[in-house]
Amino acid sequence: MGFYARDLEAPAERSRLGIEWEETGCLLCGGIRCSPLVEAPDRAPGSAGLWFVVVQCQDCGLCFTNPRPSIDSIGQFYPVGYSPHHLPETRKPRRWWSGWRRSDSERKALTWHGEGRLLDFGCGGGSYLERMHLQGWKVTGLDLSTSAVRRIRTDLGLYALTGSLPHPALAESSFDVITMWQSLEHVHNPLEVLRAAKELLVPGGKLIVSVPNIDSLPFRWFGQAWNGLDLPRHITHFAPWTLRLMLNRAGFHTGKIHMVRRSGWMRASAGMACRMAPGPRWHGWLRHKFPSSLAAWYTCLRGLSDCMMTTAYKSA
């Protein structure tokens, strides 16, 4: 089964792995009363076999990884081939119905306003930056990966910075829109990041956030095999109410939280579940495209998808 991050108390063990560990209180309310929710291993290629624990705050309900690698150590858990940090080698055209649905959704989320200045927090390989640049937006990328930022600058010719928020190179009220596509769950201090994002927005500006939903049917179905855990890279594990609470506490006005279908996540979770241990036969069925698409539709209609998205606003 491997060994647990929480059990690495011996200095020799810490030295061997070269990882600095830390325990934290609740990242939303600061509470210290927490209970274990789920335990799962790091499934990245070449991982050290560590298992991690996700706990839930007994005061506000936020779920988070605890203990966790420190900010200085977390980079060791992002393999060189970490796919979000790379542009796709081949950019295949989407089927007409898939492309229409995605672009229509983004048009609704990114109605042009202000001067069209956009910050993509956790920009990864830069594919979203490139798409928005081609639509006329004045884009800036921000990511902790120096190699990803370098590729964006050299290969795409777009402006990107290394680091997190707050960032000294970014001025207050300098963006109309900030996007966080599957990135807020990666940061050690999400409330601080959100407050810094609010300062960067112009009055009336908006923040678009998409994160995994731990209060989802796929998490209940697959548990430690759920693709949305991605331990220890995912540090905060949001549910709809904790995402709304954190955005409100950071000073945003929040809109409706929308469920997002992720049939690919469904297939990945089912595949991991089948590799871990024999389970229900229907886990095997969900490894295939058609059943996983039906299941993704079902979870979305129930309001319990494993991904969610919302738009938050800064007061005008």
C-alpha positions in Angstrom: 0.0 0.0 0.0 2.9 2.4 0.4 3.4 4.8 3.3 1.7 7.9 4.6 2.8 11.5 4.5 1.4 11.9 8.0 3.8 9.1 9.3 7.0 10.8 8.1 8.1 12.0 11.4 11.7 10.6 11.5 14.3 13.2 10.3 16.0 10.5 8.3 12.9 9.7 6.4 12.3 13.4 5.6 15.9 13.8 4.6 15.7 10.8 2.2 12.7 12.2 0.4 13.9 15.8 0.5 10.4 17.1 1.2 9.3 19.6 3.8 5.9 18.7 5.3 3.4 21.0 7.1 0.1 20.7 8.9 -2.4 23.5 8.6 -5.7 24.6 10.0 -8.7 25.1 7.9 -8.0 27.2 4.8 -11.3 28.9 5.0 -12.2 29.5 8.7 -8.9 28.7 10.4 -10.5 26.0 12.5 -8.5 23.1 13.9 -11.2 20.5 14.4 -11.0 18.2 11.4 -11.9 14.7 10.6 -10.4 12.3 8.0 -12.5 12.0 4.8 -10.5 9.9 2.4 -7.0 8.6 1.9 -5.4 8.1 -1.5 -2.0 7.7 -3.1 -0.1 9.9 -5.4 -0.7 8.4 -8.9 1.7 10.5 -10.9 4.3 8.5 -12.9 7.5 8.0 -10.8 5.9 9.0 -7.5 7.4 7.8 -4.2 4.4 5.7 -3.2 3.1 8.2 -0.7 -0.5 8.2 0.5 -2.2 11.4 1.5 -5.1 12.2 3.7 -8.0 14.6 2.9 -9.7 16.0 6.0 -12.9 18.0 6.5 -13.2 21.0 8.8 -15.9 20.3 11.4 -16.8 24.0 11.6 -17.3 25.1 8.0 -17.1 21.9 6.0 -14.1 22.7 3.8 -12.0 19.7 2.7 -8.3 20.0 2.3 -5.1 17.8 2.1 -3.4 17.7 5.5 -0.5 17.2 6.1 0.8 18.5 2.8 4.2 19.4 1.1 5.2 23.0 1.7 5.2 25.6 -1.0 9.0 25.0 -1.5 8.5 21.2 -1.8 5.3 20.9 -3.8 7.1 21.3 -7.1 8.6 17.9 -6.6 5.2 16.4 -7.1 4.7 17.8 -10.6 6.4 15.4 -13.1 8.2 16.8 -16.1 5.5 15.5 -18.4 2.7 17.0 -16.4 0.2 17.5 -19.2 -1.4 20.9 -18.2 2.0 22.5 -18.5 2.3 21.6 -22.1 0.4 22.6 -25.3 -1.1 19.6 -27.1 1.4 18.2 -29.7 -1.4 18.0 -32.2 -4.4 20.3 -32.2 -7.1 18.2 -33.7 -10.3 20.1 -34.7 -13.3 19.5 -32.4 -16.5 17.9 -33.7 -18.9 20.7 -34.6 -21.3 20.0 -31.7 -18.5 19.8 -29.1 -16.9 23.0 -30.4 -20.2 24.9 -30.5 -21.1 23.9 -27.0 -17.8 24.9 -25.5 -17.4 28.2 -27.4 -21.0 29.2 -26.7 -20.4 28.6 -23.0 -17.3 30.7 -23.0 -19.0 33.5 -24.9 -21.6 33.6 -22.1 -18.9 33.6 -19.5 -16.6 36.1 -21.3 -18.9 38.8 -22.6 -16.6 41.6 -23.8 -16.4 44.6 -21.4 -13.9 47.2 -20.3 -10.7 47.1 -22.3 -10.7 43.4 -22.7 -7.8 42.7 -20.4 -7.6 39.1 -19.2 -5.4 37.3 -16.6 -5.4 33.5 -16.8 -4.2 32.3 -13.3 -2.6 28.9 -13.6 -2.2 29.3 -17.4 -0.3 26.0 -17.9 0.7 25.4 -21.5 -1.1 28.5 -22.7 -3.7 27.1 -25.0 -6.5 29.1 -23.4 -4.3 32.3 -23.5 -3.7 31.7 -27.2 -7.5 31.2 -27.9 -8.4 34.4 -26.1 -5.6 36.4 -27.8 -6.9 35.3 -31.2 -10.4 36.6 -30.1 -8.9 40.0 -29.4 -8.3 39.9 -25.7 -5.2 41.5 -24.1 -3.9 38.5 -22.3 -1.5 37.8 -19.4 -0.6 34.4 -18.1 0.5 33.5 -14.6 1.9 30.1 -13.6 4.3 28.6 -11.0 6.0 26.5 -13.7 9.0 28.4 -15.1 9.2 26.0 -18.1 5.5 26.5 -19.0 5.9 30.3 -18.8 9.1 30.1 -20.9 7.3 28.1 -23.6 4.4 30.5 -23.7 6.8 33.4 -24.2 8.9 31.8 -26.8 6.5 29.5 -28.7 3.3 31.5 -28.5 4.8 35.0 -28.2 2.4 35.9 -25.4 3.0 37.7 -22.1 3.3 35.4 -19.1 4.8 35.6 -15.6 6.1 33.1 -13.2 4.6 33.0 -9.7 1.3 33.3 -7.9 -1.0 36.0 -6.4 -0.3 38.5 -5.1 2.4 39.3 -7.7 4.6 42.4 -7.7 4.4 42.9 -11.4 0.6 43.1 -11.5 -1.0 46.4 -10.6 -4.4 47.0 -8.9 -7.4 47.4 -11.2 -5.5 46.3 -14.2 -7.8 43.5 -15.5 -11.4 43.2 -16.6 -11.6 39.4 -16.2 -9.5 36.8 -14.3 -9.9 33.2 -15.1 -8.9 30.2 -12.9 -9.5 27.0 -14.8 -8.7 24.1 -12.6 -6.0 26.0 -10.7 -7.5 27.4 -7.4 -7.4 23.9 -5.9 -3.6 23.8 -6.4 -2.7 26.8 -4.2 -1.6 26.7 -0.5 -3.5 29.9 0.4 -6.6 30.1 -1.7 -8.3 32.9 0.3 -5.2 35.1 0.0 -5.1 34.4 -3.8 -8.8 35.3 -4.2 -8.3 38.5 -2.2 -5.4 39.5 -4.4 -7.4 38.7 -7.5 -10.1 41.0 -6.3 -7.6 43.9 -6.0 -6.4 43.3 -9.6 -10.0 43.6 -11.0 -11.5 46.8 -12.1 -14.8 47.8 -10.4 -17.4 45.5 -12.0 -14.8 43.0 -13.1 -15.4 39.3 -12.9 -13.6 36.2 -11.8 -14.4 32.9 -13.4 -13.5 29.8 -11.4 -13.7 26.1 -12.3 -12.7 23.5 -9.8 -13.4 19.8 -9.1 -16.5 19.1 -6.9 -15.9 16.8 -4.0 -19.6 16.8 -3.2 -20.2 14.8 -6.4 -21.6 11.5 -7.4 -18.4 10.4 -9.0 -16.5 11.0 -5.7 -19.1 8.9 -3.9 -18.9 6.2 -6.5 -15.1 5.9 -6.8 -13.7 7.3 -3.4 -9.9 7.2 -3.4 -9.9 6.4 -7.1 -11.8 9.6 -8.0 -9.8 11.5 -10.7 -10.6 14.8 -9.1 -8.5 14.1 -6.0 -5.1 14.2 -7.7 -3.1 14.2 -4.4 -1.1 16.0 -3.3 -1.3 18.5 -6.2 -4.8 19.3 -5.3 -4.7 20.9 -1.9 -8.2 22.3 -1.4 -11.2 20.1 -2.3 -14.2 22.3 -2.9 -17.9 21.6 -2.6 -20.4 24.1 -4.0 -21.1 25.7 -0.6 -17.4 26.0 0.4 -16.5 27.5 -2.9 -19.3 30.1 -2.5 -18.2 30.8 1.1 -14.6 31.3 0.2 -15.5 33.7 -2.7 -17.8 35.7 -0.4 -15.2 35.9 2.3 -12.7 37.2 -0.3 -15.2 40.0 -1.0 -16.8 38.8 -4.2 -20.5 38.6 -5.1 -21.1 35.1 -6.5 -23.4 34.0 -9.2 -25.0 30.6 -9.7 -22.7 27.6 -9.5 -23.0 25.5 -12.7 -22.2 21.8 -13.0 -19.8 20.8 -15.8 -19.8 17.4 -17.5 -16.5 15.6 -17.6 -17.0 12.2 -19.2 -13.2 11.9 -19.5 -12.8 12.2 -15.8 -15.5 9.5 -15.4 -13.5 7.1 -17.6 -10.2 7.9 -15.8 -11.9 7.3 -12.4 -13.4 4.1 -13.5 -10.1 2.9 -14.9 -8.3 3.6 -11.6 -11.0 1.9 -9.6 -10.8 -1.2 -11.7 -7.0 -1.3 -11.4 -7.0 -0.9 -7.7 -9.4 -3.7 -6.7 -12.4 -5.7 -8.0 -15.5 -3.6 -7.7 -19.0 -3.3 -9.0 -19.3 -4.5 -12.6 -20.6 -1.1 -13.7 -17.3 0.5 -12.8 -15.9 -1.4 -15.8 -18.7 -0.2 -18.0 -17.8 3.4 -17.2 -14.4 3.0 -18.7 -16.1 3.3 -22.1 -17.1 6.4 -23.9 -20.9 6.0 -24.3 -21.7 4.8 -20.8 -19.4 7.4 -19.3 -21.1 10.1 -21.3 -24.5 9.0 -20.1 -23.3 8.9 -16.5 -21.8 12.4 -16.9 -25.2 13.7 -18.2 -26.9 12.0 -15.2 -24.6 13.6 -12.6 -25.1 17.0 -14.3 -28.9 16.7 -14.2 -28.7 15.7 -10.6 -26.5 18.8 -9.8 -23.7 16.5 -8.6 -21.1 16.6 -11.4 -17.4 16.1 -10.5 -16.6 19.6 -11.9 -18.2 23.0 -11.3 -17.9 26.5 -12.5 -19.0 29.9 -11.2 -18.6 33.6 -12.0 -17.9 36.0 -9.2 -18.0 39.8 -9.4 -16.2 42.8 -7.8 -18.6 45.5 -6.7 -18.8 48.4 -9.3 
